[in-house]
């Protein structure tokens, strides 16, 4: 039997509020490329009662739509990162 070291889970390397401003430990939308910027937001409260460790409300209330990409600095090549996405869907 052999054991493989498990990566330790630490705090976020970077947390970006896509389409919105800074909120909690999430920085304002940065590092994006999009031909026609398309962002929006709502002010109503988003129910996060079913979310483990939810992001601040502002993260669920703003978004970026369409085709876009993000480039972030400070990441190490050939390293595994856990990516956690926080989002809500605006209907109607």
PDB file of N, CA, C and O in Angstrom:
ATOM      1  N   UNK A   1       0.832  -1.165   0.000  1.00  0.00           N
ATOM      2  CA  UNK A   1       0.000   0.000   0.000  1.00  0.00           C
ATOM      3  C   UNK A   1       0.887   1.242   0.000  1.00  0.00           C
ATOM      4  O   UNK A   1       1.873   1.312   0.733  1.00  0.00           O
ATOM      5  N   UNK A   2       0.535   2.196  -0.809  1.00  0.00           N
ATOM      6  CA  UNK A   2       1.301   3.433  -0.824  1.00  0.00           C
ATOM      7  C   UNK A   2       0.349   4.606  -0.628  1.00  0.00           C
ATOM      8  O   UNK A   2      -0.840   4.528  -0.936  1.00  0.00           O
ATOM      9  N   UNK A   3       0.889   5.653  -0.127  1.00  0.00           N
ATOM     10  CA  UNK A   3       0.089   6.854   0.105  1.00  0.00           C
ATOM     11  C   UNK A   3       0.604   7.974  -0.778  1.00  0.00           C
ATOM     12  O   UNK A   3       1.809   8.165  -0.938  1.00  0.00           O
ATOM     13  N   UNK A   4      -0.321   8.692  -1.335  1.00  0.00           N
ATOM     14  CA  UNK A   4       0.033   9.851  -2.132  1.00  0.00           C
ATOM     15  C   UNK A   4      -0.273  11.098  -1.334  1.00  0.00           C
ATOM     16  O   UNK A   4      -1.358  11.201  -0.761  1.00  0.00           O
ATOM     17  N   UNK A   5       0.642  12.049  -1.277  1.00  0.00           N
ATOM     18  CA  UNK A   5       0.337  13.269  -0.526  1.00  0.00           C
ATOM     19  C   UNK A   5      -0.875  13.975  -1.136  1.00  0.00           C
ATOM     20  O   UNK A   5      -0.995  14.070  -2.357  1.00  0.00           O
ATOM     21  N   UNK A   6      -1.751  14.457  -0.296  1.00  0.00           N
ATOM     22  CA  UNK A   6      -2.918  15.207  -0.756  1.00  0.00           C
ATOM     23  C   UNK A   6      -2.605  16.694  -0.674  1.00  0.00           C
ATOM     24  O   UNK A   6      -1.998  17.154   0.294  1.00  0.00           O
ATOM     25  N   UNK A   7      -3.017  17.439  -1.687  1.00  0.00           N
ATOM     26  CA  UNK A   7      -2.766  18.876  -1.631  1.00  0.00           C
ATOM     27  C   UNK A   7      -3.573  19.502  -0.500  1.00  0.00           C
ATOM     28  O   UNK A   7      -4.708  19.109  -0.229  1.00  0.00           O
ATOM     29  N   UNK A   8      -2.970  20.469   0.139  1.00  0.00           N
ATOM     30  CA  UNK A   8      -3.717  21.154   1.197  1.00  0.00           C
ATOM     31  C   UNK A   8      -4.591  22.224   0.547  1.00  0.00           C
ATOM     32  O   UNK A   8      -4.192  22.875  -0.419  1.00  0.00           O
ATOM     33  N   UNK A   9      -5.774  22.388   1.093  1.00  0.00           N
ATOM     34  CA  UNK A   9      -6.677  23.406   0.565  1.00  0.00           C
ATOM     35  C   UNK A   9      -6.486  24.657   1.399  1.00  0.00           C
ATOM     36  O   UNK A   9      -6.647  24.646   2.620  1.00  0.00           O
ATOM     37  N   UNK A  10      -6.142  25.728   0.717  1.00  0.00           N
ATOM     38  CA  UNK A  10      -5.916  27.004   1.374  1.00  0.00           C
ATOM     39  C   UNK A  10      -6.965  27.984   0.894  1.00  0.00           C
ATOM     40  O   UNK A  10      -7.858  27.629   0.126  1.00  0.00           O
ATOM     41  N   UNK A  11      -6.852  29.200   1.345  1.00  0.00           N
ATOM     42  CA  UNK A  11      -7.775  30.245   0.905  1.00  0.00           C
ATOM     43  C   UNK A  11      -7.608  30.527  -0.572  1.00  0.00           C
ATOM     44  O   UNK A  11      -6.677  30.021  -1.199  1.00  0.00           O
ATOM     45  N   UNK A  12      -8.484  31.314  -1.128  1.00  0.00           N
ATOM     46  CA  UNK A  12      -8.421  31.591  -2.563  1.00  0.00           C
ATOM     47  C   UNK A  12      -7.135  32.293  -2.969  1.00  0.00           C
ATOM     48  O   UNK A  12      -6.618  33.142  -2.242  1.00  0.00           O
ATOM     49  N   UNK A  13      -6.624  31.926  -4.141  1.00  0.00           N
ATOM     50  CA  UNK A  13      -5.493  32.618  -4.733  1.00  0.00           C
ATOM     51  C   UNK A  13      -6.004  33.939  -5.294  1.00  0.00           C
ATOM     52  O   UNK A  13      -5.372  34.985  -5.142  1.00  0.00           O
ATOM     53  N   UNK A  14      -7.152  33.869  -5.941  1.00  0.00           N
ATOM     54  CA  UNK A  14      -7.806  35.068  -6.442  1.00  0.00           C
ATOM     55  C   UNK A  14      -9.306  34.813  -6.504  1.00  0.00           C
ATOM     56  O   UNK A  14      -9.748  33.720  -6.857  1.00  0.00           O
ATOM     57  N   UNK A  15     -10.066  35.814  -6.162  1.00  0.00           N
ATOM     58  CA  UNK A  15     -11.522  35.747  -6.235  1.00  0.00           C
ATOM     59  C   UNK A  15     -11.970  36.989  -6.997  1.00  0.00           C
ATOM     60  O   UNK A  15     -11.716  38.111  -6.559  1.00  0.00           O
ATOM     61  N   UNK A  16     -12.632  36.797  -8.128  1.00  0.00           N
ATOM     62  CA  UNK A  16     -13.030  37.911  -8.999  1.00  0.00           C
ATOM     63  C   UNK A  16     -14.549  37.986  -9.058  1.00  0.00           C
ATOM     64  O   UNK A  16     -15.216  36.976  -9.280  1.00  0.00           O
ATOM     65  N   UNK A  17     -15.089  39.170  -8.860  1.00  0.00           N
ATOM     66  CA  UNK A  17     -16.519  39.396  -9.019  1.00  0.00           C
ATOM     67  C   UNK A  17     -16.761  39.749 -10.484  1.00  0.00           C
ATOM     68  O   UNK A  17     -16.717  40.921 -10.857  1.00  0.00           O
ATOM     69  N   UNK A  18     -17.016  38.741 -11.311  1.00  0.00           N
ATOM     70  CA  UNK A  18     -17.193  38.938 -12.756  1.00  0.00           C
ATOM     71  C   UNK A  18     -18.343  39.895 -13.033  1.00  0.00           C
ATOM     72  O   UNK A  18     -19.489  39.633 -12.667  1.00  0.00           O
ATOM     73  N   UNK A  19     -18.022  41.001 -13.680  1.00  0.00           N
ATOM     74  CA  UNK A  19     -19.035  41.986 -14.041  1.00  0.00           C
ATOM     75  C   UNK A  19     -19.359  42.979 -12.947  1.00  0.00           C
ATOM     76  O   UNK A  19     -20.190  43.863 -13.155  1.00  0.00           O
ATOM     77  N   UNK A  20     -18.732  42.864 -11.790  1.00  0.00           N
ATOM     78  CA  UNK A  20     -19.083  43.740 -10.680  1.00  0.00           C
ATOM     79  C   UNK A  20     -17.875  44.328  -9.967  1.00  0.00           C
ATOM     80  O   UNK A  20     -16.726  44.128 -10.362  1.00  0.00           O
ATOM     81  N   UNK A  21     -18.178  45.057  -8.907  1.00  0.00           N
ATOM     82  CA  UNK A  21     -17.141  45.708  -8.107  1.00  0.00           C
ATOM     83  C   UNK A  21     -16.619  44.802  -7.011  1.00  0.00           C
ATOM     84  O   UNK A  21     -17.056  43.660  -6.869  1.00  0.00           O
ATOM     85  N   UNK A  22     -15.686  45.319  -6.242  1.00  0.00           N
ATOM     86  CA  UNK A  22     -15.109  44.570  -5.128  1.00  0.00           C
ATOM     87  C   UNK A  22     -16.196  44.254  -4.102  1.00  0.00           C
ATOM     88  O   UNK A  22     -17.061  45.087  -3.832  1.00  0.00           O
ATOM     89  N   UNK A  23     -16.147  43.049  -3.534  1.00  0.00           N
ATOM     90  CA  UNK A  23     -17.116  42.620  -2.523  1.00  0.00           C
ATOM     91  C   UNK A  23     -16.451  41.585  -1.622  1.00  0.00           C
ATOM     92  O   UNK A  23     -16.074  40.512  -2.093  1.00  0.00           O
ATOM     93  N   UNK A  24     -16.302  41.887  -0.348  1.00  0.00           N
ATOM     94  CA  UNK A  24     -15.625  40.963   0.562  1.00  0.00           C
ATOM     95  C   UNK A  24     -14.208  40.710   0.072  1.00  0.00           C
ATOM     96  O   UNK A  24     -13.465  41.659  -0.179  1.00  0.00           O
ATOM     97  N   UNK A  25     -13.813  39.421  -0.071  1.00  0.00           N
ATOM     98  CA  UNK A  25     -12.467  39.114  -0.575  1.00  0.00           C
ATOM     99  C   UNK A  25     -12.435  38.980  -2.098  1.00  0.00           C
ATOM    100  O   UNK A  25     -11.415  38.577  -2.657  1.00  0.00           O
ATOM    101  N   UNK A  26     -13.538  39.312  -2.777  1.00  0.00           N
ATOM    102  CA  UNK A  26     -13.593  39.296  -4.239  1.00  0.00           C
ATOM    103  C   UNK A  26     -13.166  40.662  -4.762  1.00  0.00           C
ATOM    104  O   UNK A  26     -13.701  41.687  -4.342  1.00  0.00           O
ATOM    105  N   UNK A  27     -12.204  40.673  -5.679  1.00  0.00           N
ATOM    106  CA  UNK A  27     -11.784  41.935  -6.290  1.00  0.00           C
ATOM    107  C   UNK A  27     -12.756  42.315  -7.397  1.00  0.00           C
ATOM    108  O   UNK A  27     -13.487  41.471  -7.916  1.00  0.00           O
ATOM    109  N   UNK A  28     -12.755  43.595  -7.751  1.00  0.00           N
ATOM    110  CA  UNK A  28     -13.578  44.057  -8.863  1.00  0.00           C
ATOM    111  C   UNK A  28     -13.155  43.330 -10.134  1.00  0.00           C
ATOM    112  O   UNK A  28     -12.009  42.900 -10.261  1.00  0.00           O
ATOM    113  N   UNK A  29     -14.079  43.200 -11.062  1.00  0.00           N
ATOM    114  CA  UNK A  29     -13.859  42.496 -12.330  1.00  0.00           C
ATOM    115  C   UNK A  29     -12.555  42.955 -12.974  1.00  0.00           C
ATOM    116  O   UNK A  29     -12.370  44.143 -13.239  1.00  0.00           O
ATOM    117  N   UNK A  30     -11.658  42.014 -13.221  1.00  0.00           N
ATOM    118  CA  UNK A  30     -10.344  42.336 -13.770  1.00  0.00           C
ATOM    119  C   UNK A  30      -9.801  41.156 -14.556  1.00  0.00           C
ATOM    120  O   UNK A  30     -10.193  40.013 -14.323  1.00  0.00           O
ATOM    121  N   UNK A  31      -8.891  41.437 -15.494  1.00  0.00           N
ATOM    122  CA  UNK A  31      -8.220  40.382 -16.242  1.00  0.00           C
ATOM    123  C   UNK A  31      -9.024  39.789 -17.374  1.00  0.00           C
ATOM    124  O   UNK A  31      -8.662  38.736 -17.899  1.00  0.00           O
ATOM    125  N   UNK A  32     -10.109  40.437 -17.765  1.00  0.00           N
ATOM    126  CA  UNK A  32     -10.990  39.879 -18.783  1.00  0.00           C
ATOM    127  C   UNK A  32     -10.691  40.434 -20.169  1.00  0.00           C
ATOM    128  O   UNK A  32     -10.147  41.527 -20.320  1.00  0.00           O
ATOM    129  N   UNK A  33     -11.061  39.652 -21.172  1.00  0.00           N
ATOM    130  CA  UNK A  33     -11.011  40.061 -22.575  1.00  0.00           C
ATOM    131  C   UNK A  33     -12.350  39.697 -23.181  1.00  0.00           C
ATOM    132  O   UNK A  33     -12.805  38.558 -23.079  1.00  0.00           O
ATOM    133  N   UNK A  34     -12.981  40.689 -23.821  1.00  0.00           N
ATOM    134  CA  UNK A  34     -14.282  40.466 -24.437  1.00  0.00           C
ATOM    135  C   UNK A  34     -14.471  41.501 -25.533  1.00  0.00           C
ATOM    136  O   UNK A  34     -14.316  42.697 -25.289  1.00  0.00           O
ATOM    137  N   UNK A  35     -14.804  41.052 -26.744  1.00  0.00           N
ATOM    138  CA  UNK A  35     -14.951  41.958 -27.890  1.00  0.00           C
ATOM    139  C   UNK A  35     -15.990  43.042 -27.627  1.00  0.00           C
ATOM    140  O   UNK A  35     -15.748  44.216 -27.909  1.00  0.00           O
ATOM    141  N   UNK A  36     -17.131  42.661 -27.093  1.00  0.00           N
ATOM    142  CA  UNK A  36     -18.200  43.614 -26.782  1.00  0.00           C
ATOM    143  C   UNK A  36     -18.583  43.422 -25.322  1.00  0.00           C
ATOM    144  O   UNK A  36     -19.404  42.560 -25.014  1.00  0.00           O
ATOM    145  N   UNK A  37     -18.003  44.212 -24.412  1.00  0.00           N
ATOM    146  CA  UNK A  37     -18.284  44.028 -22.990  1.00  0.00           C
ATOM    147  C   UNK A  37     -19.786  43.997 -22.707  1.00  0.00           C
ATOM    148  O   UNK A  37     -20.534  44.858 -23.170  1.00  0.00           O
ATOM    149  N   UNK A  38     -20.210  43.005 -21.948  1.00  0.00           N
ATOM    150  CA  UNK A  38     -21.620  42.792 -21.648  1.00  0.00           C
ATOM    151  C   UNK A  38     -21.753  42.402 -20.183  1.00  0.00           C
ATOM    152  O   UNK A  38     -21.617  41.231 -19.830  1.00  0.00           O
ATOM    153  N   UNK A  39     -22.020  43.386 -19.331  1.00  0.00           N
ATOM    154  CA  UNK A  39     -22.203  43.135 -17.908  1.00  0.00           C
ATOM    155  C   UNK A  39     -23.531  43.728 -17.459  1.00  0.00           C
ATOM    156  O   UNK A  39     -24.075  44.623 -18.105  1.00  0.00           O
ATOM    157  N   UNK A  40     -24.035  43.227 -16.366  1.00  0.00           N
ATOM    158  CA  UNK A  40     -25.283  43.743 -15.814  1.00  0.00           C
ATOM    159  C   UNK A  40     -25.349  43.369 -14.339  1.00  0.00           C
ATOM    160  O   UNK A  40     -24.507  42.630 -13.830  1.00  0.00           O
ATOM    161  N   UNK A  41     -26.361  43.892 -13.668  1.00  0.00           N
ATOM    162  CA  UNK A  41     -26.545  43.568 -12.261  1.00  0.00           C
ATOM    163  C   UNK A  41     -28.002  43.776 -11.854  1.00  0.00           C
ATOM    164  O   UNK A  41     -28.781  44.415 -12.562  1.00  0.00           O
ATOM    165  N   UNK A  42     -28.340  43.226 -10.709  1.00  0.00           N
ATOM    166  CA  UNK A  42     -29.652  43.423 -10.101  1.00  0.00           C
ATOM    167  C   UNK A  42     -29.412  43.861  -8.661  1.00  0.00           C
ATOM    168  O   UNK A  42     -28.316  43.682  -8.131  1.00  0.00           O
ATOM    169  N   UNK A  43     -30.419  44.427  -8.034  1.00  0.00           N
ATOM    170  CA  UNK A  43     -30.268  44.854  -6.641  1.00  0.00           C
ATOM    171  C   UNK A  43     -31.063  43.985  -5.673  1.00  0.00           C
ATOM    172  O   UNK A  43     -30.905  44.112  -4.459  1.00  0.00           O
ATOM    173  N   UNK A  44     -31.920  43.099  -6.198  1.00  0.00           N
ATOM    174  CA  UNK A  44     -32.706  42.247  -5.304  1.00  0.00           C
ATOM    175  C   UNK A  44     -31.822  41.207  -4.617  1.00  0.00           C
ATOM    176  O   UNK A  44     -30.769  40.837  -5.135  1.00  0.00           O
ATOM    177  N   UNK A  45     -32.254  40.747  -3.464  1.00  0.00           N
ATOM    178  CA  UNK A  45     -31.527  39.748  -2.695  1.00  0.00           C
ATOM    179  C   UNK A  45     -31.585  38.390  -3.394  1.00  0.00           C
ATOM    180  O   UNK A  45     -32.615  38.019  -3.956  1.00  0.00           O
ATOM    181  N   UNK A  46     -30.488  37.661  -3.358  1.00  0.00           N
ATOM    182  CA  UNK A  46     -30.400  36.330  -3.951  1.00  0.00           C
ATOM    183  C   UNK A  46     -30.403  35.307  -2.807  1.00  0.00           C
ATOM    184  O   UNK A  46     -29.630  35.440  -1.859  1.00  0.00           O
ATOM    185  N   UNK A  47     -31.255  34.304  -2.891  1.00  0.00           N
ATOM    186  CA  UNK A  47     -31.345  33.286  -1.845  1.00  0.00           C
ATOM    187  C   UNK A  47     -30.144  32.349  -1.943  1.00  0.00           C
ATOM    188  O   UNK A  47     -30.022  31.586  -2.901  1.00  0.00           O
ATOM    189  N   UNK A  48     -29.269  32.409  -0.961  1.00  0.00           N
ATOM    190  CA  UNK A  48     -28.090  31.541  -0.933  1.00  0.00           C
ATOM    191  C   UNK A  48     -28.180  30.535   0.214  1.00  0.00           C
ATOM    192  O   UNK A  48     -27.164  29.986   0.641  1.00  0.00           O
ATOM    193  N   UNK A  49     -29.385  30.296   0.709  1.00  0.00           N
ATOM    194  CA  UNK A  49     -29.556  29.406   1.863  1.00  0.00           C
ATOM    195  C   UNK A  49     -29.074  27.979   1.588  1.00  0.00           C
ATOM    196  O   UNK A  49     -28.739  27.257   2.527  1.00  0.00           O
ATOM    197  N   UNK A  50     -29.035  27.562   0.331  1.00  0.00           N
ATOM    198  CA  UNK A  50     -28.577  26.218   0.001  1.00  0.00           C
ATOM    199  C   UNK A  50     -27.114  26.148  -0.405  1.00  0.00           C
ATOM    200  O   UNK A  50     -26.645  25.101  -0.852  1.00  0.00           O
ATOM    201  N   UNK A  51     -26.392  27.245  -0.256  1.00  0.00           N
ATOM    202  CA  UNK A  51     -24.994  27.314  -0.697  1.00  0.00           C
ATOM    203  C   UNK A  51     -24.063  27.190   0.507  1.00  0.00           C
ATOM    204  O   UNK A  51     -24.235  27.896   1.500  1.00  0.00           O
ATOM    205  N   UNK A  52     -23.080  26.296   0.423  1.00  0.00           N
ATOM    206  CA  UNK A  52     -22.063  26.174   1.458  1.00  0.00           C
ATOM    207  C   UNK A  52     -21.039  27.281   1.247  1.00  0.00           C
ATOM    208  O   UNK A  52     -20.514  27.440   0.145  1.00  0.00           O
ATOM    209  N   UNK A  53     -20.758  28.030   2.273  1.00  0.00           N
ATOM    210  CA  UNK A  53     -19.816  29.157   2.191  1.00  0.00           C
ATOM    211  C   UNK A  53     -20.132  30.081   1.015  1.00  0.00           C
ATOM    212  O   UNK A  53     -19.320  30.216   0.100  1.00  0.00           O
ATOM    213  N   UNK A  54     -21.293  30.711   1.032  1.00  0.00           N
ATOM    214  CA  UNK A  54     -21.643  31.578  -0.093  1.00  0.00           C
ATOM    215  C   UNK A  54     -20.738  32.801  -0.179  1.00  0.00           C
ATOM    216  O   UNK A  54     -20.172  33.258   0.814  1.00  0.00           O
ATOM    217  N   UNK A  55     -20.625  33.305  -1.378  1.00  0.00           N
ATOM    218  CA  UNK A  55     -19.915  34.556  -1.623  1.00  0.00           C
ATOM    219  C   UNK A  55     -20.794  35.699  -1.122  1.00  0.00           C
ATOM    220  O   UNK A  55     -21.962  35.480  -0.798  1.00  0.00           O
ATOM    221  N   UNK A  56     -20.251  36.918  -1.052  1.00  0.00           N
ATOM    222  CA  UNK A  56     -21.088  38.064  -0.708  1.00  0.00           C
ATOM    223  C   UNK A  56     -22.219  38.238  -1.732  1.00  0.00           C
ATOM    224  O   UNK A  56     -22.056  37.875  -2.897  1.00  0.00           O
ATOM    225  N   UNK A  57     -23.343  38.780  -1.314  1.00  0.00           N
ATOM    226  CA  UNK A  57     -24.496  38.992  -2.187  1.00  0.00           C
ATOM    227  C   UNK A  57     -24.115  39.645  -3.511  1.00  0.00           C
ATOM    228  O   UNK A  57     -24.614  39.234  -4.559  1.00  0.00           O
ATOM    229  N   UNK A  58     -23.248  40.645  -3.489  1.00  0.00           N
ATOM    230  CA  UNK A  58     -22.886  41.383  -4.709  1.00  0.00           C
ATOM    231  C   UNK A  58     -22.338  40.469  -5.801  1.00  0.00           C
ATOM    232  O   UNK A  58     -22.493  40.760  -6.987  1.00  0.00           O
ATOM    233  N   UNK A  59     -21.700  39.368  -5.410  1.00  0.00           N
ATOM    234  CA  UNK A  59     -21.137  38.440  -6.396  1.00  0.00           C
ATOM    235  C   UNK A  59     -22.250  37.757  -7.186  1.00  0.00           C
ATOM    236  O   UNK A  59     -22.096  37.510  -8.382  1.00  0.00           O
ATOM    237  N   UNK A  60     -23.357  37.454  -6.536  1.00  0.00           N
ATOM    238  CA  UNK A  60     -24.487  36.811  -7.210  1.00  0.00           C
ATOM    239  C   UNK A  60     -25.361  37.822  -7.956  1.00  0.00           C
ATOM    240  O   UNK A  60     -26.160  37.447  -8.814  1.00  0.00           O
ATOM    241  N   UNK A  61     -25.204  39.091  -7.627  1.00  0.00           N
ATOM    242  CA  UNK A  61     -26.051  40.127  -8.214  1.00  0.00           C
ATOM    243  C   UNK A  61     -25.450  40.766  -9.459  1.00  0.00           C
ATOM    244  O   UNK A  61     -26.106  41.593 -10.092  1.00  0.00           O
ATOM    245  N   UNK A  62     -24.243  40.413  -9.824  1.00  0.00           N
ATOM    246  CA  UNK A  62     -23.603  40.980 -11.027  1.00  0.00           C
ATOM    247  C   UNK A  62     -23.067  39.854 -11.886  1.00  0.00           C
ATOM    248  O   UNK A  62     -22.799  38.759 -11.391  1.00  0.00           O
ATOM    249  N   UNK A  63     -22.912  40.123 -13.172  1.00  0.00           N
ATOM    250  CA  UNK A  63     -22.425  39.079 -14.075  1.00  0.00           C
ATOM    251  C   UNK A  63     -21.854  39.658 -15.355  1.00  0.00           C
ATOM    252  O   UNK A  63     -22.050  40.827 -15.687  1.00  0.00           O
ATOM    253  N   UNK A  64     -21.148  38.804 -16.051  1.00  0.00           N
ATOM    254  CA  UNK A  64     -20.601  39.076 -17.386  1.00  0.00           C
ATOM    255  C   UNK A  64     -21.200  38.018 -18.300  1.00  0.00           C
ATOM    256  O   UNK A  64     -21.181  36.831 -17.974  1.00  0.00           O
ATOM    257  N   UNK A  65     -21.736  38.445 -19.452  1.00  0.00           N
ATOM    258  CA  UNK A  65     -22.383  37.525 -20.399  1.00  0.00           C
ATOM    259  C   UNK A  65     -21.624  37.498 -21.714  1.00  0.00           C
ATOM    260  O   UNK A  65     -20.784  38.357 -21.981  1.00  0.00           O
ATOM    261  N   UNK A  66     -21.929  36.503 -22.527  1.00  0.00           N
ATOM    262  CA  UNK A  66     -21.342  36.422 -23.865  1.00  0.00           C
ATOM    263  C   UNK A  66     -20.077  35.590 -23.884  1.00  0.00           C
ATOM    264  O   UNK A  66     -19.865  34.739 -23.020  1.00  0.00           O
ATOM    265  N   UNK A  67     -19.240  35.843 -24.873  1.00  0.00           N
ATOM    266  CA  UNK A  67     -17.978  35.129 -25.026  1.00  0.00           C
ATOM    267  C   UNK A  67     -16.867  35.989 -24.445  1.00  0.00           C
ATOM    268  O   UNK A  67     -16.648  37.119 -24.884  1.00  0.00           O
ATOM    269  N   UNK A  68     -16.165  35.446 -23.453  1.00  0.00           N
ATOM    270  CA  UNK A  68     -15.104  36.201 -22.786  1.00  0.00           C
ATOM    271  C   UNK A  68     -14.083  35.232 -22.216  1.00  0.00           C
ATOM    272  O   UNK A  68     -14.326  34.028 -22.144  1.00  0.00           O
ATOM    273  N   UNK A  69     -12.949  35.763 -21.816  1.00  0.00           N
ATOM    274  CA  UNK A  69     -11.928  34.956 -21.157  1.00  0.00           C
ATOM    275  C   UNK A  69     -11.272  35.791 -20.071  1.00  0.00           C
ATOM    276  O   UNK A  69     -11.334  37.020 -20.083  1.00  0.00           O
ATOM    277  N   UNK A  70     -10.644  35.098 -19.133  1.00  0.00           N
ATOM    278  CA  UNK A  70      -9.918  35.747 -18.046  1.00  0.00           C
ATOM    279  C   UNK A  70      -8.483  35.255 -18.055  1.00  0.00           C
ATOM    280  O   UNK A  70      -8.226  34.074 -18.293  1.00  0.00           O
ATOM    281  N   UNK A  71      -7.561  36.145 -17.800  1.00  0.00           N
ATOM    282  CA  UNK A  71      -6.160  35.786 -17.590  1.00  0.00           C
ATOM    283  C   UNK A  71      -5.788  36.325 -16.217  1.00  0.00           C
ATOM    284  O   UNK A  71      -5.964  37.511 -15.939  1.00  0.00           O
ATOM    285  N   UNK A  72      -5.275  35.452 -15.361  1.00  0.00           N
ATOM    286  CA  UNK A  72      -4.884  35.873 -14.018  1.00  0.00           C
ATOM    287  C   UNK A  72      -3.396  35.669 -13.820  1.00  0.00           C
ATOM    288  O   UNK A  72      -2.824  34.695 -14.309  1.00  0.00           O
ATOM    289  N   UNK A  73      -2.783  36.573 -13.114  1.00  0.00           N
ATOM    290  CA  UNK A  73      -1.356  36.486 -12.808  1.00  0.00           C
ATOM    291  C   UNK A  73      -1.175  35.756 -11.479  1.00  0.00           C
ATOM    292  O   UNK A  73      -2.131  35.581 -10.723  1.00  0.00           O
ATOM    293  N   UNK A  74       0.029  35.341 -11.208  1.00  0.00           N
ATOM    294  CA  UNK A  74       0.347  34.763  -9.915  1.00  0.00           C
ATOM    295  C   UNK A  74       0.073  33.277  -9.778  1.00  0.00           C
ATOM    296  O   UNK A  74       0.184  32.733  -8.680  1.00  0.00           O
ATOM    297  N   UNK A  75      -0.281  32.609 -10.864  1.00  0.00           N
ATOM    298  CA  UNK A  75      -0.501  31.166 -10.808  1.00  0.00           C
ATOM    299  C   UNK A  75       0.765  30.450 -11.273  1.00  0.00           C
ATOM    300  O   UNK A  75       1.512  30.978 -12.096  1.00  0.00           O
ATOM    301  N   UNK A  76       1.002  29.267 -10.753  1.00  0.00           N
ATOM    302  CA  UNK A  76       2.191  28.491 -11.094  1.00  0.00           C
ATOM    303  C   UNK A  76       1.835  27.408 -12.101  1.00  0.00           C
ATOM    304  O   UNK A  76       0.874  26.662 -11.911  1.00  0.00           O
ATOM    305  N   UNK A  77       2.620  27.327 -13.180  1.00  0.00           N
ATOM    306  CA  UNK A  77       2.394  26.308 -14.209  1.00  0.00           C
ATOM    307  C   UNK A  77       2.500  24.911 -13.606  1.00  0.00           C
ATOM    308  O   UNK A  77       3.253  24.687 -12.659  1.00  0.00           O
ATOM    309  N   UNK A  78       1.737  23.976 -14.166  1.00  0.00           N
ATOM    310  CA  UNK A  78       1.750  22.573 -13.747  1.00  0.00           C
ATOM    311  C   UNK A  78       1.371  22.378 -12.286  1.00  0.00           C
ATOM    312  O   UNK A  78       1.843  21.448 -11.631  1.00  0.00           O
ATOM    313  N   UNK A  79       0.524  23.253 -11.786  1.00  0.00           N
ATOM    314  CA  UNK A  79       0.019  23.165 -10.423  1.00  0.00           C
ATOM    315  C   UNK A  79      -1.488  22.988 -10.494  1.00  0.00           C
ATOM    316  O   UNK A  79      -2.150  23.589 -11.341  1.00  0.00           O
ATOM    317  N   UNK A  80      -2.023  22.176  -9.621  1.00  0.00           N
ATOM    318  CA  UNK A  80      -3.463  21.952  -9.587  1.00  0.00           C
ATOM    319  C   UNK A  80      -4.131  23.022  -8.743  1.00  0.00           C
ATOM    320  O   UNK A  80      -3.685  23.322  -7.635  1.00  0.00           O
ATOM    321  N   UNK A  81      -5.197  23.591  -9.268  1.00  0.00           N
ATOM    322  CA  UNK A  81      -5.979  24.583  -8.547  1.00  0.00           C
ATOM    323  C   UNK A  81      -7.435  24.140  -8.514  1.00  0.00           C
ATOM    324  O   UNK A  81      -7.948  23.587  -9.487  1.00  0.00           O
ATOM    325  N   UNK A  82      -8.078  24.381  -7.416  1.00  0.00           N
ATOM    326  CA  UNK A  82      -9.511  24.151  -7.305  1.00  0.00           C
ATOM    327  C   UNK A  82     -10.203  25.422  -7.786  1.00  0.00           C
ATOM    328  O   UNK A  82      -9.904  26.515  -7.304  1.00  0.00           O
ATOM    329  N   UNK A  83     -11.112  25.282  -8.721  1.00  0.00           N
ATOM    330  CA  UNK A  83     -11.863  26.430  -9.235  1.00  0.00           C
ATOM    331  C   UNK A  83     -13.285  26.312  -8.717  1.00  0.00           C
ATOM    332  O   UNK A  83     -13.969  25.317  -8.960  1.00  0.00           O
ATOM    333  N   UNK A  84     -13.716  27.327  -8.011  1.00  0.00           N
ATOM    334  CA  UNK A  84     -15.080  27.342  -7.477  1.00  0.00           C
ATOM    335  C   UNK A  84     -15.811  28.513  -8.112  1.00  0.00           C
ATOM    336  O   UNK A  84     -15.357  29.655  -8.043  1.00  0.00           O
ATOM    337  N   UNK A  85     -16.939  28.221  -8.727  1.00  0.00           N
ATOM    338  CA  UNK A  85     -17.733  29.243  -9.402  1.00  0.00           C
ATOM    339  C   UNK A  85     -18.963  29.564  -8.572  1.00  0.00           C
ATOM    340  O   UNK A  85     -19.673  28.661  -8.128  1.00  0.00           O
ATOM    341  N   UNK A  86     -19.215  30.846  -8.364  1.00  0.00           N
ATOM    342  CA  UNK A  86     -20.417  31.307  -7.676  1.00  0.00           C
ATOM    343  C   UNK A  86     -21.245  32.062  -8.719  1.00  0.00           C
ATOM    344  O   UNK A  86     -20.763  33.034  -9.300  1.00  0.00           O
ATOM    345  N   UNK A  87     -22.455  31.635  -8.956  1.00  0.00           N
ATOM    346  CA  UNK A  87     -23.297  32.367  -9.895  1.00  0.00           C
ATOM    347  C   UNK A  87     -24.761  32.114  -9.626  1.00  0.00           C
ATOM    348  O   UNK A  87     -25.135  31.143  -8.969  1.00  0.00           O
ATOM    349  N   UNK A  88     -25.571  32.999 -10.140  1.00  0.00           N
ATOM    350  CA  UNK A  88     -27.025  32.811 -10.105  1.00  0.00           C
ATOM    351  C   UNK A  88     -27.515  33.080 -11.506  1.00  0.00           C
ATOM    352  O   UNK A  88     -26.809  33.688 -12.311  1.00  0.00           O
ATOM    353  N   UNK A  89     -28.716  32.632 -11.805  1.00  0.00           N
ATOM    354  CA  UNK A  89     -29.265  32.817 -13.146  1.00  0.00           C
ATOM    355  C   UNK A  89     -30.453  33.757 -13.066  1.00  0.00           C
ATOM    356  O   UNK A  89     -31.398  33.536 -12.309  1.00  0.00           O
ATOM    357  N   UNK A  90     -30.380  34.810 -13.864  1.00  0.00           N
ATOM    358  CA  UNK A  90     -31.488  35.756 -13.924  1.00  0.00           C
ATOM    359  C   UNK A  90     -32.490  35.238 -14.937  1.00  0.00           C
ATOM    360  O   UNK A  90     -32.153  35.028 -16.102  1.00  0.00           O
ATOM    361  N   UNK A  91     -33.702  35.037 -14.500  1.00  0.00           N
ATOM    362  CA  UNK A  91     -34.761  34.554 -15.379  1.00  0.00           C
ATOM    363  C   UNK A  91     -35.717  35.696 -15.691  1.00  0.00           C
ATOM    364  O   UNK A  91     -36.043  36.513 -14.830  1.00  0.00           O
ATOM    365  N   UNK A  92     -36.160  35.731 -16.954  1.00  0.00           N
ATOM    366  CA  UNK A  92     -37.164  36.725 -17.319  1.00  0.00           C
ATOM    367  C   UNK A  92     -36.689  38.020 -17.774  1.00  0.00           C
ATOM    368  O   UNK A  92     -37.494  38.896 -18.094  1.00  0.00           O
TER     369      UNK A  92
END
